[in-house]
Amino acid sequence: MAGKSRGEQQIGLLNGFAAYGMWGLVPLFWPLLKPSGAVEILAHRMAWSLVVVGAVLLVMRRWAWAGELLRQPRKLALIAVAATVITVNWGVYIWAVNSEHVVEASLGYFINPLVTIAMGVLLLKERLRPVQWAAVGVGFAAVLVLTIGYGHPPWISLCLAFSFATYGLVKKKVNLGGIESLAAETAIQFLPALAYLVWLGSRGDATFGAQAPGHAALLAATGLVTAVPLVCFGAAAIRVPLSTLGLLQYMAPVFQFLLGIFYFHEAMPAERWAGFALVWLALSLLTFDALRAARRGARALRESARATVPGTAAETADTATDATDAADAAASVDLASASIDLANTSTEVTCTSTEVAGTAALAAGTAGPAGSHGTS
């Protein structure tokens, strides 16, 4: 990443580790909120996230986007869809963790890149290379093996993967920065969340204020749990190469998986190990294919830059094809990495559209930072 000093890149790397580390360790947080139920926790998360993100925007004095957004009904509608989908994602994740399904929840974020690619083919008519097709096929086989192992389809994993992939697809069209996007989404979520909490309190079933003061503080901290990793990710994204972020993103589901086995002591019979092994094989194929295509494209671009006279039409076409393959591969990796947020915050995919644009620019030979998503 040209123009960034070693110190800047080290700061970015530390922020990247912090962001993905927090997303990976967040399963430790949700059980602390018991006896609150998953829906009450979800409502508090939506409400307090708006408070925290609003405070961040107030400090940063970044409000101009709100007026522009209100004048764009189509974008508002897309944000409403995104808010609805991420509400489902958050709710399922919180319920899964507090119901001792941490391993299955981690699986959702492992298979999300494969679901994202499949949706790109089905909905966006994207074309895949042979290795990508093989990865999708291996991923499908993994789901079948896990279905046999669980005795039913891994519904939690599939719900998390498809909801987050849908969220990413919608956010790609919204094209709004991470902090701003989260503020808009939680603003839409706020009134329903507040109404639910008021209704719950009127029935005498609310735990906020009914437990020890520390419990109320933990519920309020759900806003920080959502926003702080987002800020760290934004600091990392403008300082380190996207390829580095693409590798760091695997920290989150790996941490969740390890917590599920060694901390929560969830069962992992042989057939589940086999299913997870197939998922990891599919992800390895995707990573190998993307890196190979990126290297090929970079080599072609270097040769083109060194050329002093134009080549033949065929040579020019080959170079352009290689560069396109590299950009497509890098875009696929970033769409996949955006899905791992792991810990179920709205951050990762909020940066999807900018990451794709930035990665394509890098593959095309630009030397500057990957876009302007300092907050995504």
matplotlib code that plots the C-alpha trace (Angstrom):
import matplotlib.pyplot as plt

x = [0.0, 2.0, 2.2, 1.8, 4.8, 5.8, 4.4, 1.1, 0.8, 1.6, -1.1, -3.5, -2.5, -3.1, -6.5, -7.3, -6.4, -8.4, -11.5, -11.5, -10.5, -13.4, -15.8, -14.3, -14.6, -18.1, -19.7, -18.2, -20.3, -23.9, -24.2, -23.4, -26.7, -28.8, -31.5, -32.4, -33.9, -32.5, -35.2, -34.7, -30.9, -31.5, -33.8, -31.2, -28.5, -30.5, -31.3, -27.9, -26.1, -27.8, -26.8, -23.2, -22.9, -24.8, -22.2, -19.4, -20.9, -21.4, -17.8, -16.7, -19.3, -20.4, -24.1, -24.2, -24.9, -28.2, -29.8, -28.7, -30.1, -33.5, -33.8, -33.2, -36.3, -34.8, -31.7, -33.8, -35.8, -32.7, -31.4, -34.7, -34.3, -30.7, -31.9, -34.5, -32.1, -29.4, -32.0, -32.7, -29.0, -28.3, -31.3, -30.4, -26.8, -27.6, -30.1, -27.7, -24.9, -27.1, -28.7, -25.2, -25.0, -21.7, -20.1, -23.1, -23.1, -19.4, -20.2, -22.6, -19.7, -17.4, -19.9, -21.0, -18.3, -19.6, -23.2, -22.1, -20.5, -23.6, -25.8, -23.5, -24.0, -27.8, -28.7, -26.0, -25.2, -21.5, -19.2, -17.0, -13.7, -13.4, -11.8, -14.5, -17.1, -15.2, -15.2, -19.0, -19.5, -17.4, -19.3, -22.6, -21.2, -20.2, -23.8, -25.1, -22.6, -23.5, -27.2, -26.6, -24.5, -27.1, -30.0, -31.4, -30.1, -27.9, -30.6, -28.8, -25.7, -27.8, -29.9, -26.8, -25.0, -28.0, -29.1, -25.6, -25.1, -28.4, -27.3, -24.0, -25.9, -28.2, -25.4, -23.4, -26.2, -26.5, -22.9, -22.7, -19.9, -19.8, -20.6, -23.1, -24.8, -25.0, -26.5, -29.2, -30.0, -30.2, -32.3, -34.8, -34.5, -34.8, -38.5, -39.6, -36.9, -38.0, -41.6, -40.8, -38.8, -41.6, -44.1, -41.9, -41.5, -45.3, -45.8, -43.2, -40.9, -38.1, -34.8, -33.3, -33.4, -34.9, -31.5, -28.3, -27.0, -24.2, -26.8, -28.2, -24.7, -24.0, -27.2, -26.2, -22.7, -24.2, -23.9, -20.2, -19.8, -21.3, -19.5, -16.0, -15.0, -16.4, -14.2, -11.1, -11.9, -12.2, -8.8, -7.3, -8.9, -7.2, -3.8, -3.2, -3.7, -7.0, -5.3, -4.2, -7.7, -8.9, -6.6, -7.4, -11.1, -10.8, -9.9, -13.5, -15.1, -12.0, -12.1, -15.9, -15.3, -12.6, -14.7, -17.6, -15.4, -13.0, -15.0, -18.6, -17.8, -20.1, -20.2, -18.2, -18.8, -16.8, -19.4, -19.4, -15.6, -15.9, -18.4, -16.2, -13.2, -15.0, -15.9, -12.3, -11.2, -13.7, -12.3, -8.8, -9.7, -11.2, -8.2, -5.7, -7.7, -7.9, -4.2, -3.2, -5.4, -4.2, -0.5, -1.2, -2.9, -0.2, 2.4, 0.6, 0.2, 3.9, 4.8, 2.4, 3.9, 7.4, 6.4, 7.7, 5.7, 2.1, 1.9, -0.3, -4.0, -3.9, -1.3, -3.3, -6.4, -4.6, -3.3, -6.7, -8.2, -5.6, -6.2, -9.9, -9.5, -7.4, -9.9, -12.8, -10.9, -10.0, -13.6, -14.8, -12.3, -13.5, -17.1, -16.4, -14.3, -16.9, -19.3, -17.4, -18.1, -18.2, -19.6, -22.5, -22.0, -23.1, -19.6, -18.1, -20.5, -21.0, -17.6, -18.3, -18.9, -15.9, -13.7, -14.6, -14.0, -10.7, -9.5, -10.3, -8.4, -5.4, -5.6, -5.7, -2.4, -3.4, -1.1, -3.3, -5.4, -8.4, -11.1, -12.4, -14.0, -12.2, -15.2, -16.3]
y = [0.0, 2.9, 6.1, 4.4, 4.4, 1.2, 2.8, 3.6, 0.0, -1.4, 0.8, -0.5, -4.1, -3.7, -2.2, -5.1, -7.7, -5.8, -5.6, -9.2, -10.4, -8.6, -10.1, -13.5, -13.3, -11.8, -15.2, -14.6, -11.5, -12.5, -15.1, -12.4, -10.7, -13.6, -13.7, -11.3, -13.2, -13.0, -10.6, -8.2, -8.3, -7.6, -4.7, -3.2, -3.7, -1.8, 1.1, 1.5, 1.1, 4.2, 6.1, 5.2, 5.7, 9.0, 10.1, 9.1, 11.1, 14.0, 14.1, 13.7, 16.3, 14.1, 14.8, 16.1, 12.6, 12.4, 15.2, 13.7, 10.3, 11.7, 13.0, 9.5, 7.3, 4.4, 4.4, 4.8, 1.7, -0.3, 0.7, -0.4, -3.8, -3.9, -3.0, -5.8, -8.4, -7.5, -7.6, -11.2, -11.9, -10.4, -12.0, -15.5, -15.1, -14.0, -16.8, -19.3, -18.3, -18.2, -21.6, -23.3, -23.4, -21.4, -24.0, -24.0, -20.2, -20.1, -22.4, -19.8, -17.3, -20.0, -20.8, -17.2, -16.6, -19.6, -18.3, -14.9, -16.3, -18.5, -15.4, -13.5, -16.3, -16.6, -12.9, -10.9, -13.4, -13.4, -16.0, -18.3, -19.9, -23.7, -23.6, -21.4, -23.8, -26.6, -24.7, -24.1, -27.8, -28.8, -26.4, -27.9, -31.4, -30.0, -28.9, -32.4, -34.1, -31.7, -32.3, -36.0, -35.3, -33.0, -35.1, -32.0, -29.1, -26.7, -24.1, -21.7, -21.7, -21.3, -18.5, -16.6, -17.2, -16.3, -13.3, -11.9, -12.5, -10.8, -7.9, -7.6, -7.6, -4.8, -2.8, -3.0, -1.1, 1.5, 2.5, 4.3, 4.5, 2.0, 4.4, 6.3, 3.1, 1.7, 5.0, 4.9, 1.3, 1.6, 4.8, 2.6, -0.1, 2.3, 2.9, -0.8, -1.7, 1.0, 0.1, -3.5, -2.6, -0.3, -3.1, -5.6, -3.2, -2.7, -6.4, -6.5, -8.8, -6.4, -7.2, -3.7, -2.1, -5.2, -6.9, -5.6, -2.3, -4.2, -6.0, -2.7, -1.5, -4.7, -4.2, -0.6, -1.9, -3.7, -0.4, -0.4, -4.0, -3.1, 0.2, -0.2, -3.1, -1.0, 2.0, -0.3, -1.9, 1.6, 2.5, -0.7, -0.4, 2.8, 1.7, -1.9, -3.7, -5.3, -8.6, -8.4, -7.7, -10.6, -13.0, -11.4, -11.9, -15.6, -14.9, -14.3, -17.6, -19.5, -17.9, -18.6, -22.3, -22.8, -21.1, -23.4, -26.5, -25.6, -23.1, -24.0, -27.7, -28.3, -31.7, -32.4, -35.9, -37.3, -36.3, -32.7, -32.6, -34.0, -31.3, -28.6, -30.0, -29.8, -26.2, -25.3, -27.1, -25.0, -21.8, -22.9, -23.4, -19.9, -18.3, -20.2, -19.3, -15.6, -15.3, -17.1, -14.8, -11.7, -12.7, -13.4, -10.0, -8.1, -9.8, -8.9, -5.3, -4.9, -6.3, -3.8, -0.9, -1.8, -2.0, 0.9, 0.2, -1.1, -4.9, -6.8, -6.8, -10.3, -9.5, -6.5, -8.6, -11.2, -8.6, -7.1, -10.5, -11.3, -7.9, -8.5, -11.9, -10.4, -7.7, -10.2, -12.6, -9.8, -8.6, -12.1, -12.4, -9.1, -9.9, -13.1, -11.4, -8.8, -11.5, -12.8, -10.2, -12.0, -11.5, -10.5, -6.8, -4.9, -3.8, -6.2, -6.0, -2.3, -2.0, -4.4, -2.0, 0.1, -2.9, -4.3, -0.9, -0.5, -4.0, -3.7, -0.4, -2.1, -4.9, -2.3, -0.9, 2.1, 2.9, 4.8, 3.6, 1.4, 3.9, 6.3, 4.0, 5.3, 4.4, 1.1]
z = [0.0, -1.4, 0.6, 4.0, 6.4, 8.3, 11.5, 9.9, 8.6, 12.1, 13.6, 10.9, 11.5, 15.3, 14.6, 12.2, 14.8, 17.4, 15.2, 14.1, 17.5, 19.1, 16.5, 17.2, 21.0, 21.1, 22.0, 25.4, 25.8, 25.0, 27.8, 30.3, 29.5, 30.9, 32.2, 29.3, 26.4, 22.9, 21.7, 24.6, 24.0, 20.4, 21.1, 23.4, 20.9, 18.2, 20.6, 22.2, 18.9, 17.6, 20.7, 20.4, 16.6, 16.9, 19.5, 17.2, 14.3, 16.6, 17.6, 13.9, 12.8, 9.9, 9.3, 5.7, 4.4, 6.4, 4.4, 1.1, 2.1, 3.0, -0.6, -2.0, -1.5, -3.3, -1.1, 2.0, 1.0, 0.5, 3.9, 5.4, 3.7, 5.0, 8.5, 8.4, 7.2, 9.7, 12.5, 11.6, 11.5, 14.8, 16.5, 15.2, 16.3, 19.8, 20.2, 18.8, 21.2, 24.3, 23.3, 23.0, 19.2, 18.9, 16.6, 14.2, 14.3, 13.4, 10.5, 9.1, 8.7, 7.3, 4.5, 3.9, 1.2, -0.7, -0.4, -1.5, -4.6, -5.4, -5.1, -7.4, -10.0, -9.6, -9.1, -10.7, -13.5, -12.6, -14.2, -12.2, -13.0, -12.7, -9.3, -8.0, -9.3, -7.5, -4.3, -4.4, -5.2, -2.2, 0.0, -1.1, -0.3, 3.2, 3.9, 2.9, 5.2, 8.1, 7.4, 7.9, 11.0, 12.7, 11.5, 9.9, 7.7, 9.7, 9.8, 12.1, 9.8, 6.7, 8.1, 9.2, 5.9, 3.6, 5.7, 5.7, 2.0, 1.3, 3.6, 1.6, -1.7, -0.6, 1.0, -2.2, -3.9, -1.0, -1.2, 2.2, 4.7, 7.6, 10.4, 8.4, 7.2, 10.7, 12.0, 9.2, 9.9, 13.7, 13.2, 11.4, 14.0, 17.0, 17.2, 16.9, 19.4, 21.8, 21.4, 22.2, 25.3, 26.6, 26.0, 27.8, 30.7, 30.9, 31.3, 34.1, 32.0, 31.3, 32.9, 32.4, 35.9, 37.5, 38.0, 39.5, 38.1, 36.4, 34.3, 33.0, 32.2, 30.2, 28.2, 27.4, 26.4, 23.5, 21.6, 22.3, 21.3, 17.9, 17.3, 18.7, 16.3, 13.4, 14.3, 14.6, 11.3, 9.7, 11.1, 9.7, 6.2, 5.4, 6.5, 5.4, 2.1, 1.5, 0.9, 4.6, 5.7, 3.6, 5.7, 9.0, 8.5, 9.1, 12.7, 13.7, 12.7, 13.8, 17.3, 17.5, 16.4, 19.0, 21.7, 20.9, 21.3, 24.1, 26.2, 25.7, 25.3, 22.4, 20.8, 17.6, 16.3, 13.4, 10.7, 11.8, 11.7, 8.1, 7.2, 8.6, 6.8, 3.5, 4.2, 5.0, 1.8, -0.2, 1.3, 0.6, -3.0, -3.2, -1.6, -3.9, -7.0, -6.1, -5.3, -8.5, -10.6, -8.8, -9.4, -13.0, -13.5, -11.6, -13.8, -17.0, -15.8, -15.0, -18.4, -20.0, -18.1, -19.2, -22.8, -24.9, -27.9, -28.2, -28.6, -31.0, -30.6, -29.3, -26.7, -25.6, -25.3, -23.3, -20.9, -20.4, -19.8, -17.1, -15.4, -15.5, -14.0, -11.2, -10.4, -10.5, -8.2, -5.8, -5.7, -5.0, -2.0, -0.6, -1.0, 0.8, 3.6, 4.1, 5.1, 8.1, 10.7, 12.2, 15.5, 13.7, 13.6, 10.5, 9.8, 7.5, 4.6, 5.1, 3.6, 0.8, -2.1, -1.2, -0.7, -4.1, -5.8, -3.9, -4.7, -8.3, -8.4, -6.8, -9.3, -12.1, -10.8, -8.8, -5.9, -3.5, -0.6, -1.4, -1.8, 0.8, 3.3, 6.3, 8.4, 6.8]

ax = plt.figure().add_subplot(projection="3d")
ax.plot(x, y, z, "-o")
ax.set_aspect("equal")
plt.show()
